[in-house]
Amino acid sequence: MTTEPAAPTLTAVICAYTTDRWDDLGAAVASVRAQRTPPDEVLLVVDHCPELLRRAASLPGLRVLENRHRRGLSGARNTALAAAHGDVVAFLDDDAVAAPDWTARLLAGYADPSVLGVGGHVRPWWETGRPAWFPPEFDWVVGCSYTGLPDRPAEVRNFIGANMSFRRTPVLAAGGFDDGLGRVGERPLGCEETELCIRLTAGTPGAVLRHEPSAAVRHHVPGKRTTWSYFVARCYAEGRSKAGVARRSGTGPALASERRYLRRTVPAAVVRAVLHGRPRTAGALCAGVVTTLAGYTAGRLRRGPVPSGARRPGRPAPAPAPAPEGTTTGSRP
């Protein structure tokens, strides 16, 4: 008689850095605690913001930790990885709200032992409405799923950081997130999850990262992120970030998905916009590509060694140092 393997335990993680998103943070925490399949624990990691750390002690049903590493989202995530007790660690942005079946949908993907990570769909919630010119193919600008991603379960190169999960042990063995990449406060850089995903699968033959669209979250997009200036700045920053990934992982892995996106997704979108009489959208598509390429070129022209704190391809860093247990607030969900 065979027995079914035990389902993996799950730690849900939210990282936050400012009191300005307090209402969003409360909604994110509430959505995790309301899951139909409750996580085994919930961690909130506060990134070098003493006021938020004090205020977060009032939130029930979670452990509150201070980022014990370099300031930034990567350091906060590494703090969570070191402190988590779950077999799987799921990350939700502090301005996102998870659907009630989010944890169940993520965990279902780990029935396959070759799956090292499962990520889901990130739907934008436009506080002031989607701008008429803003192309869905560029929803990655606001940290959301974009046209061109698979619309059914599929193997992918990397996840969107607002909604992703990993088996904890392989990620720790790979060295965690590279704190030389990624967002620090409002600085619109990123790609730390892309670099980790590339490094994780490169070091584990046969490993799979699974995109599961049914594991959905809603991501708050405030009005300040719907301006043309933000669009351009974020595209340029994405190019700079991709250059950083290419310096660490090589241009082949770092740009494989982007080449398909530029050859198929964007040209088709430009044609549709022109045929449907939307010249501003067509212009945004073209400007977005040009600006992103300019950022990438500027990043590649930078001289000098890989920045301090960065992981070089094939050389995983030591696992993050254990973080303190933190503050337990309320009861376990």
Secondary structure, DSSP 4 states (H G I P E B T S, - for coil): ---PPPPPPEEEEEEE--GGGHHHHHHHHHHHHT-SS--SEEEEEE-S-HHHHHHHTTSSSEEEEE--SSSSHHHHHHHHHHH--SSEEEEEETTEEE-TTHHHHHHHGGGSTTEEEEEEEEEEEETT---TT--GGGGGGGTS--TTS-SSSEE-S---TTEEEEEHHHHHHHT-S-TTSS--TT-----HHHHHHHHHHHTSTT-EEEEEEEEEEEEEE-GGGSSHHHHHHHHHHHHHHHHHHHHHH-HHHHHHHHHHIIIIIHHHHHHHHHHTT-HHHHHHHHHHHHHHHHHHHHHHT--SSSPTTPPPTT-PPPPPPPPP--EEES---
